[in-house]
């Protein structure tokens, strides 16, 4: 990309950064919380708001894709470059619920700018990432003098990602022509560090499970029955304690059998990222480093599978206690998979292990909702557009060095690939310190600027590279 074009992209991003931030604040004020029935109308408002922004940007085709019993997705298409590559951009406009009493900076849906950040629910996950695409297109047009993008751009911004993309497969199946593309660009990911851009090469899969254990027929006075009475919480605690061995490895039989080896070049690239324990602990606020022995913290985070206990509920959660043995205990598990593993096999491993571990003095039921699982995905090494994205990130950050990383979380990347047949690339502007899903979520404004410039450069570079796309995937 010509240096003068890079300068023009940055000039536009700088000039309009305040407008982007103001627009993002307006959008954050719409509390489109996923999975809550009473928020259906605010999700509709959120979708309508984005559709209006995309029309104002110039996209000639903007639609709301409604789903029965779910939240609408926004689809936009700007395909004015015959013969040029076609890219399907994926992200989401729904957000996680928020408890205002836990927020110290702002009310969740009353955003404010402080300390170089915009604070508010959805500012980083993922409304800020979506608006980087909007303003990246505008910067691309301004820098090139074009009236339409140099490549064919489609955007699919769903409204149910935080509810495990319940209807995404249905939408993709219902609109095969609209979602056909040469490559998918997924923008719902994090960066390693604000000053160390790195191309995301993949992410982990996910499945959740709930185990409910029943002991007495009703909560029982501990003094009256303590000793001979079965306590379901004891069974749950013992099970959780056996999930990992002394080396931090998951104990499900066969859990690691299908894990694909990681290319040594990728491990070396991850080791090359600027990392220190102190920096990671300060930014993540996790206080200690634990996990599987024999792997570095970043390898544990991105390259290795994991099992986490999210919730244990039993007895009197809120004081005062009644002094009773609980009749029911529940534990919620989150399992992160890596390439090679398949979620249905891991679910079978979990079921077999729980059946073996549970004592006979309690009744139990394990629920693993496979309909909301996500497979792990890694971008193949031979996708030419991966190098284009790396070069565009170098433009966006004005640096000669762009590293490689993966993401610890999940997304529907595998579903998008399996449905469209196109490889998936990743670009996001989140950071671990943005507090996704937690209180005081925020986005670093400097990263919105860098993200906008990166995406503007990406469209130009993709159009200029004759070998940037493998068109065998187009038009499923």
Protein Blocks (a to p, Z undefined) as FASTA:
>chain_A
ZZklmmmmmmmmmmmmmmmmmmmmmmmmpccdehiaklmmmmmmmmmmmmmmmmmnopab
dcddddehiacdddddddfbghiacddddddfbdcdddfklpmkbcfklccdeehiacde
hklmmmlmmmmmmmmmmmmmmmnopabdfbdcdddddfklmnopmmlmmmmmmmmmlmgc
fbdcdddbddfbfklccddfbdcddddddddddfbfbdcdfklmgojaccfklmmmmmmm
mmpcfkopafbehklmmpccddfklmmmmmmpccdfklmmmmnonopacdjehiafklmm
mmpccdddfbdcehjfbacdehiacfbdcddddddddehiafklmmmmmmmmmmmmpcfk
bccdddddfklgccdddddfklmklmmmmmmmmmmnopabdcddddfbdcfklmmmmmno
pacddddfbdfklogoiahiacdfklmmmmmmmmmmmmmmmmmpmklpcfklgoZZ
